Amino acid sequence: MNIKLLCIGKTDDRNLEALISVYTKRLKHYVNFELEIIPDLKKTKNLSEEQQKEKEGELILNKITAQDQLILLDENGKELNSVKFADYLQKKMNSGIKTLVFVIGGPYGFSEAVYAKAQGKVSLSKMTFSHQMIRLFITEQIYRGFTILRNEPYHHR
């Protein structure tokens, strides 16, 4: 199975970028992992929130194939602890899907078209974090999930 993390907009904090890079490199040991950045929309001043979500949604859906399983990182998604998230990853691998795609949306969330295409939603917390921090958190949790599945000492139970 491949795992892809799709994000809207680049990370402008070098410290976060460096930490994301650490976990991205560690993940290569377990799974084919790809972080793909969709550039921020230009000239959004004259767009409503809904129009911005629609345009970002089109960009997201253009990156998805029919075989991909799309999981949204969404505040209304299912909350899982790290062990349950590891089980979630294992079930996805066992299901035979080729690519699991996690998506972090733009500042206003996802369009209805993206919600309609998604096969699931996961929430990392009831708290609100910047989209840039979520990149680090989900990358670390995917890594943690694989170490849990392999009974490696990274995660202390």
C-alpha positions in Angstrom: 0.0 0.0 0.0 1.1 3.6 -0.7 0.2 6.5 1.6 -0.1 10.0 0.2 -0.6 13.2 2.2 -2.1 16.0 0.2 -1.9 19.5 1.6 -3.1 22.9 0.4 -0.3 25.5 0.5 3.4 25.3 1.5 4.8 25.2 5.0 6.5 28.5 5.7 8.0 27.5 9.0 11.5 25.9 8.6 11.3 24.2 12.0 8.0 22.4 11.1 9.4 21.6 7.7 12.5 20.0 9.3 10.4 17.9 11.7 8.0 16.8 8.9 11.1 15.7 6.9 12.3 13.6 9.8 9.1 11.6 9.9 8.8 11.4 6.1 12.3 9.9 6.0 11.5 7.4 8.8 8.3 6.3 7.1 10.2 5.2 4.0 11.3 2.2 6.1 7.7 1.0 6.4 5.7 2.2 3.5 5.8 4.2 0.2 4.9 7.6 1.6 4.5 10.8 -0.4 3.8 14.3 0.8 2.3 16.4 -2.0 1.7 20.1 -1.8 -1.0 21.8 -3.8 -0.1 25.4 -4.3 -2.2 28.1 -2.6 -4.8 29.7 -4.8 -3.8 33.1 -6.2 -6.0 36.2 -6.2 -8.5 34.9 -3.5 -9.4 38.4 -2.2 -12.5 38.5 -4.5 -13.5 34.9 -3.8 -16.1 33.9 -1.2 -15.2 31.2 1.3 -17.4 28.8 -0.7 -15.8 29.7 -4.0 -12.3 29.2 -2.5 -13.4 25.8 -1.2 -14.7 24.8 -4.6 -11.5 25.8 -6.4 -9.4 24.0 -3.8 -11.7 21.0 -4.1 -11.2 20.8 -7.8 -7.4 20.8 -7.3 -7.7 18.1 -4.6 -9.9 15.9 -6.8 -7.5 16.3 -9.8 -4.9 14.6 -7.6 -7.1 11.5 -6.8 -7.4 8.4 -9.0 -10.4 6.1 -9.0 -8.4 3.5 -7.1 -7.3 5.8 -4.3 -9.1 5.8 -1.0 -9.6 9.4 0.2 -9.6 10.1 3.9 -10.2 13.7 5.0 -8.5 15.2 8.1 -11.6 16.9 9.4 -12.6 18.3 12.8 -15.8 16.3 12.5 -14.0 13.0 11.7 -13.6 10.0 13.9 -11.2 10.4 16.8 -8.7 7.6 17.3 -6.0 7.1 19.9 -2.6 6.0 18.5 -3.2 2.3 18.9 -6.6 2.5 17.2 -5.1 4.5 14.4 -2.5 1.8 13.9 -5.3 -0.7 13.7 -7.1 1.6 11.2 -3.9 1.6 9.0 -3.7 -2.2 9.3 -7.3 -2.6 8.2 -6.6 -0.4 5.2 -3.6 -2.4 4.2 -5.5 -5.6 4.6 -8.3 -4.4 2.4 -6.0 -4.4 -0.6 -6.3 -0.7 -1.5 -3.4 0.6 -3.6 -3.2 4.1 -2.3 -4.5 5.7 0.9 -4.7 9.4 0.6 -5.0 11.7 3.6 -6.0 15.3 2.8 -5.5 18.5 4.7 -7.8 21.1 3.2 -7.4 24.8 3.0 -8.4 27.4 5.6 -12.1 27.0 5.0 -12.3 23.2 4.9 -13.5 21.1 2.0 -16.0 21.5 -0.8 -19.1 19.4 -1.0 -17.6 17.6 -3.9 -14.6 16.5 -1.8 -16.8 15.4 1.0 -18.8 13.3 -1.5 -15.7 11.6 -2.9 -14.2 10.8 0.6 -14.4 7.4 2.0 -13.8 8.5 5.6 -12.9 11.4 7.9 -10.4 11.3 10.8 -10.0 14.0 13.4 -6.6 14.4 15.2 -8.1 16.4 18.1 -11.1 18.5 19.2 -8.6 21.4 19.4 -7.9 23.6 16.5 -4.3 23.5 15.1 -2.7 25.3 12.2 -2.8 23.3 8.9 1.0 23.4 9.0 1.1 21.7 12.4 -1.5 19.1 11.3 1.0 18.0 8.6 3.6 17.2 11.3 1.0 15.5 13.6 -0.4 13.2 10.9 3.0 12.3 9.6 4.2 11.5 13.1 1.0 9.5 13.8 1.4 7.4 10.6 5.0 6.7 11.6 3.9 5.9 15.2 1.2 3.6 13.8 3.7 1.5 11.8 6.0 1.2 14.9 3.0 0.0 16.9 2.1 -2.6 14.2 5.7 -3.8 14.3 5.9 -3.8 18.1 8.9 -1.4 18.0 9.8 0.6 21.1 8.9 4.1 19.7 5.4 3.9 21.2 5.3 3.2 24.9 2.1 1.4 25.9 
